[in-house]
Amino acid sequence: MLGLTTTITGDWPYYKAFNEYSLSLDGADDYAAAIVARNTYRGSFTFSFLVHLIDGQPSSEQTLIGINSRGSEDHFYINLMTSGKIKVYHSSNNDPATTITDEAIFANAEVAWQRISVVVELASSSTYTIFIGETKVDVTTTNGVSETNHGLFDDFADSVPTGFGCLSDNNFSSFTRQWQGHLDEVAVWSAALDQENISQIWNEEVPFDLTSNYDDYDTSASLVNYYRFEEGTGTSVEDLSTNSNTATLVGATFSSFVMHRGASI
């Protein structure tokens, strides 16, 4: 799987024909940090990303993607628990909700490439859906952020990053709970993606360009952050959405270890 690339053949669209690099994380002090587009956390939103994990049941809880702000009143993070379950914690204006998968998602072993998608929908009380690949998994939600409080999530403007591969914590003075493995194709939408969108994103042989609609994927207009990690060198990553919120790498490096659909399960 190392170094595999996809050759353009026949009429296969160019936007599906490359995936050369991912981000390598050592689990100690590596992460990426980027500003999530203004007001995204105040409405419905979706995070989706590819992970390869060295350990699906780590010795301590780790944050795949997360942010903690405003005196601990506002949080959003997606955690890998020691049990192999996925936990989503969301608190806005000190109104918390926790969603945990009913079953272990990952075993106590290395985990091949997999896509995790978390959909947060703003309703009378926020709802949370977790997809592994294209499969909606059973979850249990404790409490729920009210519609009013959901809309009061701190407007971070242009100064506060979300951690990719860690929790951006303590009012952004530290980055903690790092995990070891590879991260790729991080995308954020200011909308709640449905099953058809999630399935289309997962079922292609290689990741395709999410800035354009394609078959059942029809939410490109709601894409607010998008990182493919195709730079291959350096300490910054281009945001391919129209918001251009460049991600900064700390410690993390580029790797030619990437997902191709035939080796993803």
N, C-alpha and C positions, 0 to 999 in steps of 0.2 A: 504494500500500500504506500510505501514511502516514495514520494516524488512522482506519483502518477499524475498525468494530465490527460485531458480529453482532446482528441484531435477533431477539428471541424471536418465533417464529411457530409456529402450530399447537400440537402437543404436544411440541415439542423441549424437553428438560429444562433447567431454569434453570441447572444446574451446568455445562452446556456452552456457555452463551450469553454469556460475557464473556471478553475478553482485550484490555484497553485499553492497557496499559503494559508496557514492558520496561525493562531497565536499560541505560543508555548508558555505555560505557567508552572513555576517550580513549587508552589504551595507554601512558600515562605514569605517572600516580599515582592511578588510579581503581580501586576494588575494593569488594567487600562481604566482611564477615567474620562468621562465626557459629560457635557451639559445635555440633559434631555430637554427637548424643545419646550419652550415656555407654555405653561398651563396644561401640559399633557397629563400630569397626575391629577388634575382637577376634574377630568371627565372620564369617559370610557377609554381604555387603552389596552394594548397587547404588547407583550414582550415575546420574542421568539429567537432562539439561538441554538447552535450546534455545540455539543460538548463531547469530549472524550475524557473519561475519568480514570485516573490510576487506581482509585479505590472507591467503589460505589457505596461503601459503608465505612466512612472515615472514623477515626478515633474521637474526633470532636466535630460538632456541627460547623458546616462551612457555608459561606454565602456565594452563590453563583453570580448573582447580580443584586445590588442593593444600595439604598440611600437612607440616611438617618439625619434629621435636621431639627431646627428650631427648638432647642431644649428638649429633645426627644418627644416632641408632640407629633411629628410627621415622619412616618417610616414607609418604605416599601422595599421588601427584599424577598428573594427566592432562595431558599436554603436547602442544602442537602443534609439530611439528618443522619445520625449514626446508625439508624435502623435501615437506611436506604430509601426512606420515604422523602417526598418533596414537601416542603412547608412554604406557604406564602403568608407573610405577615404584612398587614396594611393598617396603618394608623393615620388618621387625619384629624387635626384639631383635638388630639388626645382621645379619639374615638377609635378603638382598635377592633380588628377582625383577624382571625387566624384560620387558614385553610390548610389541611394536611391530607395527603393521599391516604386512602384506607389501607392500602397494601404497600409493601416495599416495592419500589420501582427498580432499584438496582441491587445486585448481589454484593457480597463481601469479596469483591475481586475487581480486576480491571474491567471497565465498561467500554465497549466499542462505540463508535460515533452514534449519537442519538440526538434528535431534536426535541427540545423542551419548549412548549408554548404556554404562556399564562395569559388568560383573557380576563380582564377586570371590566365589568359592566356597571355603569352608574344607573341605579334604579332607586326605588324607595329605600332600599338597603343594598349596598354594593354586593354583587355576586362574583364568584370566582370559578373559573374553569381551567383545568390543567389538561393539556394534551401531551402525550409522549408519542413522537412520530405523528401519525394521524389519529391516534386512539384517544378518545376522551376517557380519562380514568375517574374512578369513583373517589370522591373527597368528602370530608366532613368539615363544615365551617362553624366556628364558634364565634358568636356575636356577629356584628355586621356594621360597617361604617354607614351612618345615616346619609341620605342624599345631601342634606345641608352641610354636614361636616366634610363629606367627600369633596365638595366644591371649595372647601377652605384650606386644602393642602397648600403649604407655603409656596408662593410663587418665587422660585429660585432665580428668576431673571437670568442673567448671563454669568453668574459667578460660582455656582455650586454644582459639582460633578456627581454623577452616579457612578458607582464602582462596577466594572465588568471584571469578574474574577475575585471580587471581594466586597465587603461592606464599607461604604464611605461613611465614616462614623464620627461621633463626637463633634457635631457641627463642622465636619470636614477638616478636622485637624489630624485625623489618622485614618488609615485604611486597614481593616482587620478581616479575620476569618477567610483568608485566602485558601484556594484549593489547587490541587496539582492535576495537570492534564493539558488539554488543548481546547481552545475556544474559537468559534468561527461563526460567520454569518449572523451577527447580532442585528436585529431589526426591531424597531419600535413604531407602533401605529397609534394615532389618536382616535382609535375606533376599536370596537370589540369584534375581532375576526370570527367568522362563523366556520362551521365544519368544512364547507366546500373550499374556503380559502386555505385552511390549515392542510387539508388533504392534498390540494394542488401543490403547495409548497413542499410537502414531504415526498410526494410520489415521483418527482422527476429524478432522472438518473444522477444528475449533479445539480447543485444549487443554481437557480437562475436569477436573473436581475430583477429584483423586486420593485424597481422604480417604474416598471411598465406592467400593465395588466397582461395576463396570459391565461387563456382558457378560463377555468373557474376562479382564478385569482383576479379579483376586480377591485382591490382596495389600495392600489398604488397611490391614489391621491391623498390618502390618510397617513402615508409613510412619513415619519418625522425625524427618525434617526436610522442610519443604515451603515454598517461597517462590515466590509468583506475581507479586510486584512490582506489585501493583495499587494501591498507595497513591497514586502520582502526584505526591507531594510529600514533603519531609522527609528525614531521614537514618537512618531505621530501617524495617525490613521485617518484617512479622508472619510468624512460623512457624505455618503452618496445621495442623501436626501437633499431637498432644496434648502434646508436650514444650514448646512455647512458647519456643523458643530464638530470640529476636529477632535478626535480622541487622542489623549496623551498616554504613552506607554511608560510604565515604571518597572524596570527589571525584566519585563516580558520580552520575548524575542519571537521572530517569525520562524515558522517551521514548514517544511514541505510535506508534513504528515497531514493529509486532508481526507475528507469524506468523499467517497464515491458510492453511489447507491448499492452497488453489488457487494460492498464490504461494510455496510452500515449496521447490520444486525448480527 
